[in-house]
Amino acid sequence: VIPSLCLWTRRKRDELPLVSGHIRYSIPEEMKKGSLIGNVAQDLGLDLKRLRSGRARIVSGESIQYTELKADKGTLVVNERIDREQLCGDVTPCSFSFEIILENPMELHQVTVEITDINDHSPTFNENTLRFIISENAVSGARFSLTSAEDQDVGVNGLKEYFLTENNNFVLEQNSNTDGRKYVKMVLQKPLDRETNPSLSLKLIAVDGGTPQRSGTVNIDITVLDANDNAPVFNQSVYKATVLENSPKDTYVITVNASDADHGSNGVVTYHFSDLHSSLLNVLKINENSGVISIQSPIDYEKGRKYELGIEAKDQGGLTDSSKVIIEVTDVNDNAPTISVMSFTSPVSEDSPPGTTIGIINVKDLDSGDNGQVNCKIEENSPFKIKSNLRNYYTLVTDTVLDREGVSDYNITVVATDSGLPPLSVRRTFHLKVSDVNDNAPVFLQSVYNTFITENNSPGLSVLTLRAKDPDENQNARVSYILEETNVGGSPISDFVSVNAESGVVHAVRSFDYEQIKELLFVVKAQDGGSPPLSSNVTVKILIQDQNDNPPQVLYPVQTGGSVVAEMVPRSADVGYLVTKVVAVDVDSGQNAWLSYKLQKATDRALFEVGLQNGEIRTIRQVSDKDAVKQRLTVIVEDNGQPSRSATVIVNVAVADSFPEVLSEFTDFTHDKEYKDNLTFYLVLALAVVSFLFITCLVVIISVKIYRWRQSRILYQSKLPVIPYYPPRYSDTLGTGTLPHVYNYEVCRTTDSRKSDCKFGRAGSQNVLIMEPSSTGTMQRIQSDRNILDEPDSPLEVSWSNFLFFFF
């Protein structure tokens, strides 16, 4: 374990802390799963409790998690098989890095693990046999390129050297490229003799420097040809070319050229790759006749920035020459940035202060130069911002105070854009929910609720529904409705209405009477379920609407069960003469109290009319001598309610100029049809009543007689003197009897007593006829005027201000 120097820095408020520790470990590849890498807690100086409370975890951008953190022990162990060759290839040193993140407070520690190579691979050749055709005229010093061996190990474990089996003609020449790769050539040391040895079989052995040492072998078969004394010669020892990465197939790279001084078939030159690395076998191709090198499949700059190729020119006689082609790859912006989430917190409380950290992200771009420079920002306007404190690391923080009632969740889109041409970008959307706090009181939909209810309602009737909304959520938005206590007419408001705590429905507790109460005014409180609870009030006004539940009441003419009032109209009355006025009232209000008067029945409809609005009874034509003295008018009074209610009043009118005419007419009074209809019923009822009264009176008289007889017997037997009794003011002197004054009167009798159930009266009228019933069934007229003559045969004189009483 090689821990680096720890750097401790202070951080500003709400900013991501700087790296507080950086450690580096070195382990060999192919360690078993669970093998110990190092003690992280000890090397970083962290307590095991801190690792557990901070939820320490490994964050890596790799798809394979090679390591595992044992937070309970503070150790780092191998989680997956690590193959250095698979992980890094030829790159040395080979390492991978990751971060250990701790929360509360946020800490970031970087860990680098270097993988050392072990000698687990032998050198290999791409071919099993190398075949050469060499002319026997080949001069000493002629060189023949051999295929290089590949060893996936690096360093001392990599390819070290080549060996050629012992022979008399060839030796090996070993060289290295600028990248350190070794290549080998076979040099003709002694001329060949086809006649002696027409063919040769050799072995090329490649060995590495590991312990134990590993090796690989390839066979070399050489066929000796007859004389071809000129070998091809390249016009350049080194060819250089540049190609853009991701170039399409068949893209031209460069043309190599070699010439041969021989003629004929010995002068025909073909071109081949002499030492093509396995990674380039399917990337480049060469036309063996023209020497044109082109792209076979796209080249990736991120996998290789520079390639060195061996080119061989061979004539028909087997003579060859070699050259080198160096190809440099130009990077293009073909990799978009990648966004990795290190940490993200959701939901976040709406009362979080500005600058609260909600997430940490890592942004990388595999391109180089400007193509790998990344700019990170948040798309669209949102109450968040992004900050960068470390290279490739960004922090998402709140920029303003959040309001869940305004926006309950956010889709935060982070855009990472590189500086290439054209620029490439990547978007990553984070869904953040905002948790609620009880910061809003319920709000009624109306500032004042007004409603109407018709009187005589049934108790429990739903009057209206109150609605209050609370923009909070869950328990903070649960609204309860409470009726505020107040008094109406000395009684609590709860005696009149109730409010459902859950639904806000206002119910009438009892039936209302418009004539007693016309409106109710009370306050309802809406309270949420938060802690502490918030509330608001609203005023509710219920107007009681009148219902047509009262019929009109007739004030005049006054109706009684024992007399009839008659209005007198002189025969000289003109058209429009005011007979009387029907006065009625209705205790209802509004249109229910609008009264109209109609003439329902009349003895002579052509003589009278009733004012529709004022109830005045007037004549509509001139009164004539042919008109009957007794006129009976039935007036109906209706209100304007729905349905309407009515009352009926009967007005008797006497059309006459004098009372005797009225009396004579009333003597011959004709029964109305409505009484005839009930005559039988009344007669039977009267007979029953009279019979009952007769029997009762007979019993009473007999009882009285017996009582008096017994009293007289007692007085007679007691022998006491009898003292006569005289009532007060009694006198037997003429003219000084029980009456203190002398009154003159006349008696008029009639047998008609059917109208004794009505009494008609008119205050202050000069023409009033009053009829009252008497027990004898006769009609008496009493003249109260003391100026009437005492003679019995004097004419009857009555002024229009006198009253006539008729006793039935």
GUDORO-883289 format. One record per residue (C-alpha): x, y, z; residue in three letters. Coordinates in steps of 0.05 Angstrom, whole numbers, plus 5000, padded with zeros to 4 digits. Example, Ala and Ser with C-alpha at 12.3 -4.5 7.8 and 13.67 -1.06 7.14 Angstrom:
% residues 2
524649105156ALA
527349795143SER
//
This chain:
% residues 808
500050005000VAL
502850674980ILE
498551225011PRO
499551914981SER
500052575017LEU
493352755047CYS
490653445030LEU
485753745079TRP
482054365057THR
476254765085ARG
470054825044ARG
465055385035LYS
458055305059ARG
453854795018ASP
459754644971GLU
462453954956LEU
468653834999PRO
475453754964LEU
478853084964VAL
480652945035SER
485052345020GLY
488351974962HIS
491251284969ILE
494450824919ARG
495050064921TYR
499049594878SER
496848864870ILE
498548314820PRO
493248094770GLU
489247454775GLU
488347504851MET
482747084879LYS
476047394896LYS
475947634967GLY
483447754970SER
485548345013LEU
487848964976ILE
488749435035GLY
485749735099ASN
482250355075VAL
480050595143ALA
487150555171GLN
490350865110ASP
485351445108LEU
485251535183GLY
477851395187LEU
474051075244ASP
469850465228LEU
463850805259LYS
464751375210ARG
464750885152LEU
458150585175ARG
454651245194SER
456951575130GLY
454350995088ARG
461150925055ALA
460750634986ARG
464850574923ILE
462950984862VAL
466050784796SER
464550934724GLY
466650234703GLU
461449714685SER
465249184724ILE
466249284799GLN
473148984811TYR
473449174884THR
468849154944GLU
469049565008LEU
467849195073LYS
465149775114ALA
464749365177ASP
472249205174LYS
474649805135GLY
478149365084THR
478349355009LEU
478048674976VAL
477948374906VAL
470848304880ASN
472048044809GLU
477747704772ARG
482648224747ILE
486148084681ASP
491248624668ARG
491548464593GLU
484048524587GLN
483749154629LEU
489549554599CYS
492449174540GLY
499449434525ASP
498650054568VAL
503350104626THR
502850224682PRO
495849914687CYS
491250194740SER
484050384753PHE
481250904800SER
474850994838PHE
472051424893GLU
469651264963ILE
463851724983ILE
461651855053LEU
455452265073GLU
453552695132ASN
458053065120PRO
459752935047MET
466952675037GLU
470352424975LEU
476651994976HIS
480051764913GLN
483151064909VAL
487850824854THR
489450084846VAL
495349914802GLU
495349214771ILE
502248904763THR
503448394709ASP
504947664720ILE
507747204667ASN
501346854649ASP
501946894573HIS
506846574524SER
509346924460PRO
505046724401THR
505546784325PHE
499746924280ASN
501846374232GLU
504145674243ASN
508945664183THR
512746204146LEU
514246044074ARG
519846364033PHE
522146263961ILE
529346493954ILE
533646483892SER
540246153897GLU
543246793869ASN
541247163931ALA
547447533955VAL
550047494025SER
546948014069GLY
539947954038ALA
534748054092ARG
528047714099PHE
522847984147SER
519747494195LEU
513047544230THR
513747824300SER
511147444359ALA
506047754407GLU
506347714482ASP
500448014521GLN
504748084582ASP
508748724592VAL
515248924623GLY
520048364640VAL
514547874627ASN
513848114555GLY
517447884493LEU
524947904505LYS
528547594444GLU
528447104385TYR
532546484369PHE
533546144303LEU
535145404299THR
542345264279GLU
543745274203ASN
549345454156ASN
545945994115ASN
541846464159PHE
542646884222VAL
537647334259LEU
537748084262GLU
533548364319GLN
531249084323ASN
526149504361SER
521050014339ASN
520250684372THR
514450404412ASP
519049864440GLY
516249294399ARG
521548804374LYS
521748564303TYR
526548074271VAL
529647954203LYS
533047344175MET
539747524142VAL
542947084089LEU
549946954113GLN
552146444064LYS
549546383992PRO
544545823979LEU
545845253933ASP
539444973904ARG
543044363878GLU
545544193948THR
539444403988ASN
533244553946PRO
529444714010SER
530844884083LEU
526544794146SER
528145244205LEU
524645444270LYS
523946144298LEU
523346144374ILE
520746754414ALA
522046764489VAL
519847254544ASP
523547494605GLY
518847214658GLY
520146694710THR
519146144691PRO
520746334620GLN
515446214566ARG
516546144491SER
513046084424GLY
515345754359THR
513845834285VAL
516445394227ASN
520245714169ILE
520045344103ASP
524945594050ILE
524645393977THR
530945553937VAL
529745823866LEU
534145893809ASP
537946553795ALA
534647223804ASN
540147703818ASP
536448363830ASN
531948483889ALA
526349013891PRO
528349683922VAL
523450163957PHE
524150893937ASN
523251094011GLN
525750764073SER
520051064115VAL
513151274091TYR
508851744133LYS
501451864128ALA
495652184167THR
488551914171VAL
482352154206LEU
479351684256GLU
472751364236ASN
474551444163SER
469951024120PRO
472050374087LYS
476750414026ASP
479251104047THR
486051224014TYR
491951264062VAL
498551234022ILE
501950883964THR
508550513972VAL
513050383912ASN
518949913899ALA
522749783833SER
526449163808ASP
532049203757ALA
530548513731ASP
526248403670HIS
520547953657GLY
517447563712SER
523347703757ASN
521848443753GLY
514548393774VAL
513848653846VAL
508348503895THR
507148843962TYR
505348554029HIS
505048744103PHE
511048414133SER
509548524206ASP
502248714215LEU
500048754287HIS
494048324304SER
489948934324SER
490849204253LEU
489348584213LEU
482348804198ASN
483649554198VAL
488449664139LEU
489449324073LYS
494549384016ILE
493749253943ASN
499248753927GLU
499949003856ASN
499449753863SER
502049843934GLY
496050273954VAL
494550244029ILE
487150384048SER
482350324106ILE
478849664115GLN
474949844178SER
474450484219PRO
480450684262ILE
479050904333ASP
483551464358TYR
482051274430GLU
485050574418LYS
491150784379GLY
493851464359ARG
499851224317LYS
501350594278TYR
507950324248GLU
507249814192LEU
512549384159GLY
511949354083ILE
515248824040GLU
516448843965ALA
517748163932LYS
519347983860ASP
517747343825GLN
524647073841GLY
523247133915GLY
527847733926LEU
524948243975THR
525948924004ASP
522649224064SER
520349914086SER
516350234141LYS
509850624140VAL
508151074199ILE
500751264203ILE
498451804251GLU
491051824269VAL
487652504275THR
482352544329ASP
475252744311VAL
469752904360ASN
466252234358ASP
465152124431ASN
459752484469ALA
460852624543PRO
458152124593THR
454652304658ILE
455351854719SER
451251964783VAL
455451944845MET
449852144893SER
442752404888PHE
437752584943THR
430252574931SER
425552814959PRO
428053474986VAL
424053895035SER
420854525008GLU
423754935066ASP
430854755048SER
435255375044PRO
438555594979PRO
445055234966GLY
442754554992THR
446453984957THR
441853494922ILE
446753104879GLY
453852974855ILE
455452764783ILE
461652574745ASN
462552784672VAL
467652474624LYS
469452524551ASP
474052004518LEU
476252494464ASP
482552904472SER
484253634467GLY
478454104455ASP
474153514437ASN
474853264509GLY
473653934543GLN
466653904574VAL
461954454595ASN
456254264641CYS
449754654653LYS
442554574672ILE
437454624616GLU
431655114621GLU
430055584678ASN
429655224744SER
431155384817PRO
437554984814PHE
444655104792LYS
450754684779ILE
457654804810LYS
464454484796SER
469554414851ASN
473753844823LEU
475653654753ARG
470053254721ASN
465753304785TYR
459653744790TYR
454853904847THR
447354024839LEU
444854534890VAL
438454924901THR
438755644877ASP
432455924910THR
427355724962VAL
422855164936LEU
415255184939ASP
411854504933ARG
405054824922GLU
407755174861GLY
411754584834VAL
411453914869SER
416853574828ASP
422253764779TYR
425453434720ASN
432453714724ILE
435953624657THR
443553684660VAL
446853794592VAL
454253634583ALA
457253914518THR
464353834493ASP
468354364454SER
469053964390GLY
466754164321LEU
461154014316PRO
460053964391PRO
457053344420LEU
452653344482SER
449052874528VAL
442952994571ARG
441352674638ARG
434752804671THR
433952764747PHE
426952704776HIS
426753084841LEU
420653084887LYS
419353644936VAL
416653425004SER
411153845037ASP
411254265100VAL
404954575129ASN
405955285104ASP
399155425074ASN
392555535110ALA
386055285078PRO
382855795032VAL
375355815018PHE
373155864946LEU
368856474964GLN
370057045012SER
362657035033VAL
357556485021TYR
350456715007ASN
344756214998THR
337256175004PHE
332655685038ILE
325155665035THR
321455695100GLU
317855085128ASN
323854655108ASN
324753965136SER
329953905192PRO
336553615168GLY
335853925099LEU
342554055064SER
343054805054VAL
349754885019LEU
356654595015THR
362854975037LEU
369254845001ARG
376155025025ALA
382454824989LYS
389254725021ASP
394954694970PRO
399054275018ASP
398653515013GLU
397052905056ASN
395453065128GLN
397353795118ASN
391753855067ALA
386353495106ARG
381154035120VAL
376054015177SER
370154495182TYR
368354785250ILE
362155215266LEU
364255825306GLU
359755935366GLU
355256555363THR
348256735384ASN
342156885341VAL
336257185378GLY
338956945444GLY
339956225420SER
346555895399PRO
347555835325ILE
348155075334SER
340655065348ASP
339455305276PHE
344854985232VAL
350354465235SER
356654355194VAL
359453675174ASN
366753685195ALA
369053265137GLU
364853475077SER
363254205097GLY
355754095084VAL
351354585123VAL
344854265148HIS
338754605176ALA
337554345246VAL
330354565248ARG
324754845206SER
325055595194PHE
319256085195ASP
320256705152TYR
315457105195GLU
319956985255GLN
327057005227ILE
329157265160LYS
336657115157GLU
342256745192LEU
349357015195LEU
354956585223PHE
362356405215VAL
365355735195VAL
372755585207LYS
376755125161ALA
382754805196GLN
388054345166ASP
391253735199GLY
398354005200GLY
402654115262SER
401554665282PRO
394754705247PRO
393055305203LEU
385955575193SER
381756095159SER
374656355169ASN
368856505122VAL
362256845133THR
355956475114VAL
349356845103LYS
342956445096ILE
336856835073LEU
330056535091ILE
325356565032GLN
318056675043ASP
313156125024GLN
305856245009ASN
303455915073ASP
298556445097ASN
291956605063PRO
289357315058PRO
285557575119GLN
279458025108VAL
279458615155LEU
273158935126TYR
267458775121PRO
267958435189VAL
265157725186GLN
261557435247THR
257056845256GLY
251057225283GLY
249557835239SER
249458095169VAL
251858795149VAL
248759095087ALA
251159685047GLU
245760155022MET
246060454952VAL
240860994932PRO
237360884866ARG
239961554844SER
247261314848ALA
251261474786ASP
256061034748VAL
262360924789GLY
258761034855TYR
263160754912LEU
259060244949VAL
264359994997THR
271559754998LYS
273959055016VAL
280259105058VAL
284758495066ALA
291958365086VAL
296957775077ASP
302457665129VAL
306957365075ASP
311757805037SER
313657964966GLY
309157714912GLN
305957234961ASN
302857854993ALA
300458184928TRP
292958154932LEU
287758174877SER
280258244884TYR
275157904839LYS
267657874838LEU
266057134843GLN
258457144846LYS
253357704845ALA
245857774841THR
246858244782ASP
253758224752ARG
252058794706ALA
251059274764LEU
257459224805PHE
264859124795GLU
270759024842VAL
277459384834GLY
282758864819LEU
288059204861GLN
284359634912ASN
278159214927GLY
273359794916GLU
266159594897ILE
263160094849ARG
257060124804THR
258460034731ILE
251760304706ARG
246060734729GLN
241660414782VAL
234560314757SER
227860164790ASP
228059474761LYS
234159284801ASP
232858844861ALA
233459154929VAL
237458574958LYS
244058484922GLN
248857944946ARG
256157994924LEU
261357454935THR
268357744930VAL
274557294928ILE
281257564951VAL
287357194922GLU
294757284934ASP
300157214880ASN
303556594910GLY
304755934877GLN
300055604890PRO
295656194907SER
291356234970ARG
284756594975SER
279356835022ALA
272056975007THR
267657535035VAL
260157645023ILE
257758355016VAL
250158485020ASN
247959114985VAL
241059424993ALA
238959834933VAL
233660304961ALA
232161024978ASP
228560875045SER
228560365100PHE
221360145091PRO
222959945020GLU
228759555047VAL
224559215100LEU
219159015052SER
224358735005GLU
227758355059PHE
220958065079THR
220557735012ASP
227757545012PHE
229156974965THR
233356404988HIS
240056324954ASP
241555684917LYS
247255504963GLU
242755485023TYR
237655074986LYS
242954564973ASP
244054475048ASN
236854585070LEU
235453855083THR
241753785125PHE
240154395166TYR
232954175177LEU
234953495202VAL
240253805246LEU
235354315273ALA
230153785287LEU
235253375326ALA
237553975366VAL
230454205381VAL
228453505402SER
234453475448PHE
232954155476LEU
225653985486PHE
227153355525ILE
232453725565THR
227754305581CYS
222253825600LEU
226853465648VAL
229254125677VAL
222154405685ILE
219853775720ILE
225953805765SER
224754535782VAL
217454415796LYS
219153855843ILE
224454275876TYR
219754865886ARG
214254415912TRP
218954135963ARG
221254835983GLN
214155085991SER
212454496034ARG
218354646078ILE
216355396084LEU
209155216097TYR
210954736152GLN
215855236183SER
210255756196LYS
214956346183LEU
212257016155PRO
212957116081VAL
216457766062ILE
215457975990PRO
221658175949TYR
221958745902TYR
227758865854PRO
231759515859PRO
228560145831ARG
221959765824TYR
215660205825SER
208560065806ASP
207160795792THR
205360975720LEU
211261175681GLY
216161025736THR
217360275727GLY
223959925717THR
225760365658LEU
228261045680PRO
225961365615HIS
220561275565VAL
222460985499TYR
218260905438ASN
219360305394TYR
216059915338GLU
216459175326VAL
216858865257CYS
216658125251ARG
218757635198THR
218956885192THR
225756885157ASP
231456725204SER
236356385155ARG
241256965153LYS
242756985226SER
249656705214ASP
252657345185CYS
253358055213LYS
255358615166PHE
257959265196GLY
261159885170ARG
264260385217ALA
262261105205GLY
257560945147SER
251061325140GLN
247560745106ASN
248360135150VAL
243259585159LEU
244459125218ILE
240558475229MET
241058065293GLU
237357425310PRO
232157375366SER
229456765400SER
222356885375THR
224356855301GLY
221257555289THR
224658195268MET
224358795314GLN
226059495292ARG
227859955348ILE
228160685334GLN
233161015379SER
231461715358ASP
227562055415ARG
224262545367ASN
219762005335ILE
212362125349LEU
208861725403ASP
202661615361GLU
202060905338PRO
199161125271ASP
204661635257SER
208761535194PRO
215561185200LEU
221261675190GLU
228461445189VAL
234661855176SER
240561545137TRP
244661555201SER
239761115241ASN
240860375252PHE
235559835239LEU
236059205280PHE
232658585253PHE
231758015301PHE
230557345271PHE
//
